[in-house]
Amino acid sequence: MDFKADTFGKLNAEDYDAANDPGTTAHSVAFLAELYGAGSHVLELAIGSGRMALPLIEKGIEISGVEGSPEMVDLMRAKPGGQDIAVGINDMAAPDGYDLQGPFDHAFLVFNTLFNLTSQEAQVQAFRNVAARLKPGGTFLIETYVPNLDSFVDNQRVFTKKVDMANAWIEAAKHDPVSQTFDMQRIRITAEGIKLVPLVMRYAYPPEIDLMAQLAGFALEARWGGWDKSPFTAKSGMHVSLYRLG
């Protein structure tokens, strides 16, 4: 599949907020508000529909964002306060950077979106772009799942995401262990018909992400197993990792 910076928004903007609620927004906003403090100037990569940015602004944090999809930014602009946020419409892994220059006190990228960059090269470049826009000693926070391949058989997986009286949502995925990618097709069957929502993700385990950060001049400062600051262990299904620019 050929995924570009604006592909996700084109496929998902129509019902993004309803279909992609991670259930952790309140916890993640509270975490970041405590971490950054009022008055901080913060860059959000993949700002999307403003799910994180708008409540953080209400807590006194100044947010600017980068987003590859104009459709996603339109969702944010339609919400109260969304018109006032500075957003650069660009690929967060653009090799020549993006419009917002900073400097920023902090930056963050949540909801597994690092993995929406479909090559290691692009993921490393995203770290470099952030490093170029932070003040010395600034931080970059990443949230992703920890890859788990247990459900794959012969590098394939099919499972049901949602079933009720009006819907059946099925996800089919193929795994390429060489490129560390998942090619997924999310199939939504409703009374109105069938909708296909493809997605490509390039996963990385925490040690590889740490190395990407080091290549951009960051060092790992802290890692948690969730927004509740639980310890990160071998059983953790996700991680929240904080890197500081040297």
C-alpha positions in Angstrom: 0.0 0.0 0.0 1.2 3.5 -0.8 0.6 5.6 2.3 1.5 9.3 2.2 1.3 12.0 4.9 -2.3 12.9 4.0 -3.6 9.4 3.3 -4.8 8.7 6.9 -6.9 11.8 7.0 -8.5 11.2 3.6 -9.6 7.8 4.7 -10.6 8.5 8.3 -11.6 12.2 8.8 -15.3 11.6 8.1 -15.8 9.7 11.4 -12.4 10.0 13.1 -13.4 11.2 16.6 -16.2 8.6 16.9 -14.3 5.7 15.5 -10.8 6.3 17.0 -11.4 7.2 20.6 -8.6 5.6 22.5 -10.3 6.0 25.9 -7.2 7.5 27.4 -7.6 11.2 26.4 -8.4 12.5 29.9 -5.4 10.6 31.4 -2.9 11.7 28.8 -4.0 15.3 28.9 -3.6 15.3 32.7 -0.2 13.7 32.4 1.1 16.2 29.9 -0.4 19.2 31.7 1.5 18.2 34.9 4.7 17.4 32.9 4.8 20.7 31.0 3.1 23.3 33.2 1.2 26.4 32.2 3.0 28.8 29.9 5.0 26.1 28.1 5.3 26.3 24.3 4.7 22.8 23.0 4.8 21.2 19.6 2.4 18.4 18.8 3.2 16.1 15.9 0.1 14.8 14.1 -2.2 17.2 15.9 -5.1 15.8 14.0 -8.6 16.8 15.2 -7.3 18.6 18.3 -8.1 15.7 20.6 -5.0 16.5 22.8 -4.3 20.1 21.8 -7.6 21.8 22.7 -7.9 20.5 26.3 -4.2 21.2 26.9 -4.7 24.8 25.8 -7.5 25.1 28.3 -4.9 24.2 31.0 -2.7 27.2 29.9 -0.3 25.4 27.6 0.5 27.0 24.2 0.2 24.4 21.5 1.4 24.5 17.9 1.0 21.5 15.6 2.1 19.7 12.5 -0.4 17.6 10.5 -0.2 15.9 7.2 -3.9 15.9 6.5 -5.9 19.1 5.7 -9.1 17.1 6.3 -8.0 16.4 9.9 -7.1 20.1 10.5 -10.6 21.0 9.2 -12.1 18.9 12.0 -10.0 20.8 14.6 -10.9 24.2 13.1 -14.6 23.4 13.4 -14.2 23.0 17.2 -14.2 25.9 19.7 -10.7 27.3 19.9 -9.5 25.3 16.9 -9.2 28.3 14.7 -6.5 29.9 16.9 -3.9 27.0 16.8 -0.9 27.5 14.6 -0.6 24.4 12.4 1.8 23.5 9.6 0.2 21.3 7.0 3.2 19.0 6.3 4.7 15.6 6.7 6.3 15.4 10.2 9.1 13.4 8.5 9.7 15.8 5.7 13.4 15.6 4.9 13.7 19.4 4.8 11.6 19.9 7.9 8.4 21.8 8.2 7.1 25.3 8.5 6.9 25.7 12.3 10.4 26.6 13.4 10.0 27.2 17.2 12.0 27.0 19.3 9.7 25.0 21.5 10.0 23.9 25.1 8.6 20.4 24.5 7.1 18.2 21.8 5.0 15.1 21.8 3.6 12.4 19.5 0.9 10.0 20.8 -1.6 7.3 19.9 0.9 5.1 18.1 1.3 7.7 15.4 5.1 7.2 15.1 4.2 3.9 13.5 2.2 5.7 10.8 5.6 6.6 9.3 6.1 3.5 7.2 9.9 3.3 7.1 12.7 3.5 9.6 14.2 6.3 7.7 11.1 8.4 8.1 10.8 7.7 11.8 14.4 8.7 12.4 13.8 11.9 10.3 10.8 12.8 12.5 13.1 12.7 15.6 15.6 14.9 13.8 13.0 17.4 12.8 11.8 17.7 16.4 15.4 18.1 17.7 15.9 21.0 15.3 12.9 22.8 16.8 13.4 22.3 20.5 15.3 24.5 22.9 18.4 23.0 24.5 17.2 20.6 27.2 13.8 20.3 25.7 11.8 17.1 25.8 10.1 14.8 23.3 7.4 12.4 24.5 6.3 9.3 22.5 3.4 7.0 23.2 3.2 3.7 21.3 2.0 0.1 21.8 4.6 -2.6 22.3 4.5 -4.9 19.2 3.0 -8.3 19.9 3.0 -10.9 17.1 1.3 -13.7 19.1 -1.9 -13.5 17.2 -0.3 -13.9 13.8 -0.2 -17.3 12.0 2.0 -17.5 8.9 2.4 -13.7 9.2 -1.4 -13.2 8.9 -4.2 -12.3 11.3 -7.9 -11.7 11.1 -10.0 -10.6 14.1 -13.3 -9.0 14.9 -13.1 -5.4 16.3 -16.8 -4.7 16.8 -20.0 -6.6 16.5 -23.5 -5.4 17.4 -27.0 -5.3 15.8 -26.0 -2.6 13.3 -22.2 -3.2 12.6 -19.5 -5.7 12.1 -16.0 -4.4 12.0 -13.3 -6.8 10.9 -9.5 -6.3 10.6 -7.3 -8.3 8.4 -3.5 -7.9 8.6 -0.4 -9.2 6.9 3.0 -8.9 8.6 6.3 -8.4 6.9 9.0 -9.2 9.4 11.8 -7.8 7.2 10.4 -4.3 6.9 8.6 -4.6 10.3 5.3 -3.5 8.7 1.7 -4.4 9.0 -0.5 -4.0 6.0 -4.1 -3.8 7.4 -7.5 -3.7 5.9 -10.2 -2.6 8.3 -13.6 -3.7 6.9 -16.7 -2.0 8.3 -20.0 -3.7 7.4 -23.1 -1.7 8.2 -26.7 -1.4 6.9 -25.5 1.3 4.5 -22.9 -1.0 3.0 -19.2 -1.9 3.3 -16.4 0.6 3.9 -12.7 -0.4 3.5 -10.2 1.6 5.6 -6.7 0.4 4.9 -3.7 1.2 7.1 0.0 0.6 7.0 2.1 0.7 10.2 5.8 0.3 10.6 6.4 -0.9 14.2 9.5 -0.7 16.4 10.3 -2.0 19.8 11.4 0.4 22.5 15.2 -0.2 22.2 15.0 0.7 18.5 13.0 3.8 19.3 15.7 4.7 21.8 18.3 4.4 19.1 16.4 6.7 16.8 16.2 9.2 19.6 20.0 9.0 20.2 20.7 9.5 16.5 18.9 12.9 16.8 20.7 13.9 20.0 18.1 12.7 22.6 18.6 10.6 25.7 15.9 8.5 27.3 14.9 10.2 30.6 11.9 8.1 31.7 9.7 5.3 30.5 6.3 4.3 31.9 3.9 1.4 31.1 0.9 3.8 30.8 -0.4 7.2 31.4 -0.8 6.3 35.1 3.0 6.2 35.4 2.9 2.5 36.1 6.4 0.8 35.8 7.3 -0.4 32.3 7.9 -4.1 32.4 8.1 -7.1 30.1 4.4 -7.5 30.3 3.5 -3.9 29.4 1.4 -3.5 26.3 2.3 0.1 25.7 4.9 2.6 26.7 5.1 6.4 27.3 8.7 7.4 26.8 10.3 10.8 27.6 13.4 11.9 25.8 15.5 14.9 26.6 17.6 16.8 24.1 21.3 17.0 25.1 
